[in-house]
Amino acid sequence: MIIPLQGIKMVPDAIELQVRMARLLREKGDTVGAEKYYKMAIESAKKAGDAKVQDELVIEMKDLLRAQ
């Protein structure tokens, strides 16, 4: 868990690291933390103009929140 977090601090718009952190937190049952990183990744994808990734992440985040 430390590696993605350190990478995010070094490269704050690194979508892959944000998604990795979101999924890791989701697996650990930390819905609030996972939602935070999904939102970061969605915003980064939006900034990068990657609508496909943005849409996929929105679906993942909605699934996470529905499962609560």
C-alpha positions, -999 to 999 in steps of 0.1 A, spaced: 0 0 0 29 23 6 42 21 -30 10 35 -47 6 62 -21 43 73 -25 38 73 -63 7 94 -60 25 120 -39 53 121 -65 30 121 -96 -4 134 -84 -21 128 -118 -10 92 -123 -43 76 -130 -29 40 -128 -16 46 -93 -48 62 -81 -69 33 -95 -45 8 -79 -49 26 -45 -87 27 -49 -89 -10 -57 -66 -19 -28 -86 1 -3 -118 -14 -17 -104 -49 -12 -95 -40 24 -131 -28 30 -122 9 32 -151 23 11 -144 60 21 -108 57 12 -115 39 -21 -141 65 -31 -115 92 -25 -90 76 -49 -117 67 -74 -127 104 -75 -91 115 -79 -86 90 -108 -118 101 -125 -107 137 -123 -73 128 -137 -89 109 -165 -111 139 -172 -81 162 -173 -63 138 -196 -93 137 -219 -97 100 -215 -135 96 -215 -134 58 -217 -113 54 -186 -134 81 -169 -166 62 -177 -152 28 -165 -140 43 -132 -174 59 -126 -190 25 -130 -165 9 -106 -171 36 -80 -209 33 -83 -206 -5 -79 -185 1 -48 -210 25 -33 -239 2 -42 -223 -26 -23 -222 -7 10 
